[in-house]
Structure formats: C-alpha cells, structure tokens
Amino acid sequence: MTTTTTDKTLFDKLTESQKQAVIEKYFSKFIISRSYLVDDLVFNHGYDYDLMDGEYNWENVENHFRDVNDSDDCECGEYYSSQKDDREWDKDLCNCDKDPQDIYEWYEVTDLAYDSLKAIDECVLKTSHGHFWGRGCTGQSWVIDYAPRQIFNKLDTLYQRIWIKEAFGQLPEGLED
C-alpha cells in the first residue's frame, strides 16, 4: 500500500489531545519497558556486566551522531548562510556531526519499533537482551514526541483509520468515511 500526501493529513485533522490518545494507543504496543537508564536496565534485569562483552556501549548506539549532509542539517550551516560576506559552508569545518545526540531515557522496544525508529534516525541500541530506543527528551510524556508521530504518519490511510477508530471506538467527527 502506498501513502500519498493526502493520507498524511488524516492524523493532522485530529486535535492535539486526540493525537496523543491515538499515539499512546498505537505506539504503546511497541514499547516493552518504559523509561530506563541503561545502567538501571542492566541492574533491574540482573544482567552481569562482565558477561555482556560491552554491548551497552555508546559505540553501539546507532544514529548517535547526526549525519550532516548539507548546510540545512546543522547549526554551522545556518551560521554560514546567515553571514553577509557570503562564505561557503564547509562540512569539514562543521562540528555538528561530531557531537552525539542527547539521550535522556531508554525504552525497550519491539523489533518493529526498533526498525521504524532507526529508519527515521532516532538513536537505537540492539543487544542480545533486547532493542532499545534512546529518547532525546525527558520530563514529558513520549506521546507528544516527534518520533512516534512521524512513524504513525508514515502509515497508510487505512491503517491510520483503524488505529484512530481503535483509540476512540469510532472515527471522530470530520474523519468519517
């Protein structure tokens, strides 16, 4: 099934509280454990650090460093494009891809969520004990994060309708067939 531009607007027609309810209903099926620090996860599950061969290592986190392809993807590019002397942006001088993305919480997720999050450049970690999403914010519910919404918006209209109906028992007014 293919997704068209009009399909992506179905979710956008919902109110903010409706969006949160749909995302919680949909994405919570892909979260196994909520809000761990990796150290806490290891401790709470009784894993032995010595037996893990360094699986829980920052070097194993995928998408931990931003892939800076052009000046639109980084703060350095914005700086150079705003200068009046028309200096060219030089990726070799850019530091944006050298600083890791911040990770404040870890969620154990299903294989499908891992693949979906990885595809949208979210930080993920795959270990012999499970798959983890490195959430880049904290202090608020994950249902308002950009990542789950982006994944939901990639769904075909039919699947969006199914999940919206499941969240509310019916399609909200204005989204009826």
Secondary structure, 3 states (H helix, E strand, C coil): CCCCHHHHHHHHCCCHHHHHHHHHHHHHHHEEEEEECHHHHHHHCCCCHHHCCCCCCHHHCECCECCCCCHHHCHHHHHHHHCCCCCCCCHHHCCHHHCECCCCEEEEECHHHHHHHHHCCCEEEEECCEEEEEECCCCCCHHHCHHHHHHHHCCCHHHHHHHHHHHHCCCCCCCCC
